[in-house]
């Protein structure tokens, strides 16, 4: 698939992705109550005390990884 995008649209998309990545990172820091997940990855989520926190952490971690994958194409 070949998608052509203007420079301004590409920069705007990159800016929006960065905002989403920052929000996901902030939420992960809140759920995990630390930044250790950044070095350990999703393995860190196993030690969270509730299933709700694990689910929320997995959601935001998945969102963050998706953003990184999309960003590779810009």
C-alpha positions in Angstrom: 0.0 0.0 0.0 1.5 3.3 -1.1 0.1 6.3 0.9 1.3 9.8 0.0 0.9 12.5 2.6 1.9 16.2 2.6 4.7 17.2 4.9 2.4 19.2 7.1 -0.1 16.3 7.5 2.8 14.0 8.2 4.2 16.4 10.9 0.7 16.8 12.3 0.2 13.1 12.6 3.6 12.7 14.2 2.7 15.4 16.8 -0.6 13.7 17.5 1.1 10.3 17.9 3.5 11.9 20.4 0.7 13.3 22.4 -1.0 9.9 22.5 2.3 8.2 23.5 2.8 10.7 26.3 -0.7 10.1 27.6 -0.2 6.3 27.5 3.2 6.7 29.3 1.6 8.9 32.0 -1.2 6.3 32.5 1.2 3.5 32.8 3.3 5.4 35.4 0.1 5.9 37.4 -1.1 2.3 37.2 2.3 0.9 37.9 3.1 3.6 40.5 6.6 3.8 39.1 8.6 3.9 35.8 10.2 0.5 36.2 7.8 -0.9 33.5 9.8 1.1 31.0 12.9 -1.2 31.5 11.0 -4.4 32.3 8.2 -4.2 29.8 4.9 -6.0 30.2 6.6 -8.6 32.6 6.3 -5.9 35.2 2.5 -6.0 35.0 2.4 -9.5 36.6 3.3 -8.0 40.0 0.4 -5.5 40.0 -2.0 -6.3 42.8 -5.3 -6.3 40.9 -6.6 -7.7 37.6 -8.0 -4.3 36.8 -4.6 -2.7 37.0 -3.1 -5.5 34.9 -5.8 -5.0 32.3 -5.3 -1.3 32.2 -1.5 -1.6 32.0 -1.8 -4.1 29.2 -4.2 -1.7 27.3 -1.9 1.3 27.5 1.2 -0.8 26.8 -0.4 -2.1 23.7 -1.5 1.4 22.7 2.1 2.6 23.2 3.5 -0.2 21.1 1.0 0.4 18.3 2.0 4.1 18.3 5.7 3.1 18.0 4.9 0.8 15.0 2.9 3.5 13.2 5.7 6.0 13.9 8.1 3.8 12.0 6.3 4.5 8.8 6.5 8.3 9.1 
